[in-house]
Structures are given as C-alpha cells and as structure tokens.
Amino acid sequence: IGDLDLDGTPITALPDNLTVQGDLYLDGTPIRSLPDNLTVQGDLDLGGTQITALPDNLKVGGTLYLNDTPITALPDNLKVGGDLNLTGTPITALPDNLKVGGNLYLDGTPITALPDNLTVHGTLDLSGTKITSLPDNLKVSGNLYLGGTQITALPDNLTVHGDLWINSTPNLDTNNLPSSLVVKGNIRYK
C-alpha cells in the first residue's frame, strides 16, 4: 500500500502485520490501539486520536505525530526516522536509547527529565516543560529550545549544532555556562 488516508473515518482497528509504504493518516479517527508488527515507511499521523500506547515493534520511517493524544509512554528502543511530535500530551518520561531522525517536540508536556543516550538529529524543543536538567553529553543537531523551563544549569559537554534558546529560564545562571559548551549557532537570550 502507498499512502493510506483514513483521516476522519470511523475505523477502530487495523490488521496485524500491516505495512504501509507511504504515509498513514489516522488523525480524527476513534482508533485506540495499533496492531503488532505495524510498519509505516512514511509518516504516521495519530494526532488528536485516543491512542494511549504504541506496540513495542512499531517502525516509522518518517514523522510520528502523537500531538494532543492521551499517550503516557513510548516503547523501549523506539526509532523514528523523521520528527517525533509529542506536543500537548501527558507524557512524563521517554524511553532510554530513543533515537529521533528529525526534530523532537516536547513543548507543553509535563515531562521532567530526558533519558541518557537520547539522540536527536534535528531540533529539540523543551519549551514550557518541567525539565530541570539535561543529560550529560547531549548532542542536538538542530536548535535547542529551553525557554520557559526550570533548567538550573547546562551539562558538561553539551553540543548544539544550531541555536541555543535560553530565554525565560529564570533559574539558569547565564553568567556561569560550562566551559565545555559547544554551540555552533547563536546563544539567544530573547
């Protein structure tokens, strides 16, 4: 199957072992769970659905949209080839070894910490989260947005290949940034 657009339909289940070679659109459907061995080579749009969990063996080659869903956890060792959008979810933690090929959007979530060995090959948006610290050796290939967080210090060996946004971070001592901090773009305070 190329793209499968079920947006707004009354579908409540998908068959086991389904492979979609393109994008799968399920936003606006009443679906609550996904089948085992689901492979989506393009984007998987679950935004606004009532999905509460993902199967352990889910494969998404493109972007995974989970924005505005009630999902509270992700499977261990999840790999997403594109962006991972968790904006507006009640998620409080991410699995260890999470790998995101594009951007990771966590803005507006109640998440309080990031896992060790997190890999983000794009932008990491933590705006408005309850994050108080970042893991050591975090590498972000795009921009890092920390505005509105409760960050108190930046970790040693933080590498940001884009811009570092530290606006509205009242607990961060911006006069005492780590000497090992690498920002290849700009540090933005406003």
Disulfide bonds with the S-S distance in Angstrom:
none
